[in-house]
Amino acid sequence: MDESLDLAFAALADPTRRAILQHLSRGEASVAALAEPFSLSQPAISKHLRVLERAGLIETGRAGQSRPRRLKREAIAEPVKWLERLGGDWDARFDRLDTYLSTLNEQDKR
């Protein structure tokens, strides 16, 4: 696995960061808006945002003096693709197991 994927999964491991990403999936938001649903201080939310930004999952925009955060959808695609490849392997394995068990079942019937 490359470092960017490691950073993404490390960032996604925390439920607060996943909730922040879910909020940003609906559009960009200020730090105050992102902090609102949590009982965390502004510095604690800022730490979560730095982890997400370092992982490349979000970016900071500019709107006057405001620095809204937004989701980088293309960055989310990398861990998703990795998981899909992993899942595809399991699907194929389960299909082979099902075929094998069906063969054994047919042999038992004879």
BELCOR-V687986 format. One record per residue. N is the residue number from 0. RES is the residue in three letters. PHI is phi in radians with two decimals (NA if undefined). Layout:
n/res/phi
N/RES/PHI
N/RES/PHI
This chain:
n/res/phi
0/MET/NA
1/ASP/-1.54
2/GLU/-1.07
3/SER/-1.13
4/LEU/-1.22
5/ASP/-1.04
6/LEU/-1.12
7/ALA/-1.11
8/PHE/-1.18
9/ALA/-1.11
10/ALA/-1.16
11/LEU/-1.29
12/ALA/-1.22
13/ASP/-1.68
14/PRO/-1.12
15/THR/-1.15
16/ARG/-1.16
17/ARG/-1.10
18/ALA/-1.14
19/ILE/-1.09
20/LEU/-1.08
21/GLN/-1.09
22/HIS/-1.07
23/LEU/-1.23
24/SER/-1.15
25/ARG/-1.61
26/GLY/2.40
27/GLU/-1.17
28/ALA/-2.64
29/SER/-1.37
30/VAL/-1.06
31/ALA/-1.07
32/ALA/-1.14
33/LEU/-1.24
34/ALA/-1.34
35/GLU/-0.88
36/PRO/-1.31
37/PHE/-1.90
38/SER/-1.67
39/LEU/-2.10
40/SER/-1.27
41/GLN/-1.02
42/PRO/-1.09
43/ALA/-1.16
44/ILE/-1.12
45/SER/-1.07
46/LYS/-1.10
47/HIS/-1.05
48/LEU/-1.15
49/ARG/-1.12
50/VAL/-1.10
51/LEU/-1.13
52/GLU/-1.23
53/ARG/-1.09
54/ALA/-1.33
55/GLY/1.41
56/LEU/-1.53
57/ILE/-2.33
58/GLU/-2.43
59/THR/-1.79
60/GLY/-1.71
61/ARG/-2.37
62/ALA/-2.42
63/GLY/1.17
64/GLN/-1.60
65/SER/-1.41
66/ARG/-2.18
67/PRO/-1.16
68/ARG/-1.74
69/ARG/-2.49
70/LEU/-1.28
71/LYS/-1.73
72/ARG/-1.01
73/GLU/-1.15
74/ALA/-1.29
75/ILE/-1.20
76/ALA/-1.10
77/GLU/-1.09
78/PRO/-1.12
79/VAL/-1.11
80/LYS/-1.08
81/TRP/-1.08
82/LEU/-1.16
83/GLU/-1.11
84/ARG/-1.09
85/LEU/-1.11
86/GLY/-1.12
87/GLY/-1.08
88/ASP/-1.07
89/TRP/-1.17
90/ASP/-1.03
91/ALA/-1.12
92/ARG/-1.12
93/PHE/-1.15
94/ASP/-1.09
95/ARG/-1.14
96/LEU/-1.11
97/ASP/-1.07
98/THR/-1.09
99/TYR/-1.10
100/LEU/-1.15
101/SER/-1.11
102/THR/-1.09
103/LEU/-1.08
104/ASN/-1.11
105/GLU/-1.13
106/GLN/-1.14
107/ASP/-1.15
108/LYS/-1.22
109/ARG/-1.40
